[in-house]
Amino acid sequence: MATMEAANAEEAPLRHVEKDVLIPKLMREKAKERCAEKVEAFNHCCKESGFFMVFKCQEENAALKECLTAHYNDPVFYEQCKQEYIQEKLEFERTGIPSKNRKQKLPTSM
């Protein structure tokens, strides 16, 4: 079954919105996870600096942008995100359940 899904993933052309909106959105989310240390440093600086964050947090902002841009421009990272998107799409087509609903934990007690 996995080889059949892989074959379907390669054959199915992606729509414009998938290539230009949905996959880049997934890339942004994953890049933020991979750059979590830089995101946290920037957020901390902004909270500490208040109104003057534009001036005081330039170094943290530059480091964050550099980290994120490195991921956005990485063709291997794009391909990984594209394959993950395709697998989620195939799973949705198979089950009819969106990924965010599949990933939610069920309550242990009612």
Secondary structure, DSSP 8 states (H G I E B T S, - for coil): -HHHHHHHHHHS---HHIIIIIHHHHHHHHHHHHTHHHHHHHHHHHHHHGGGHHHHTHHHHHHHHHHHHHHHT-HHHHHHHHHHHHHHHHHHHHH---HHHHHS---S--
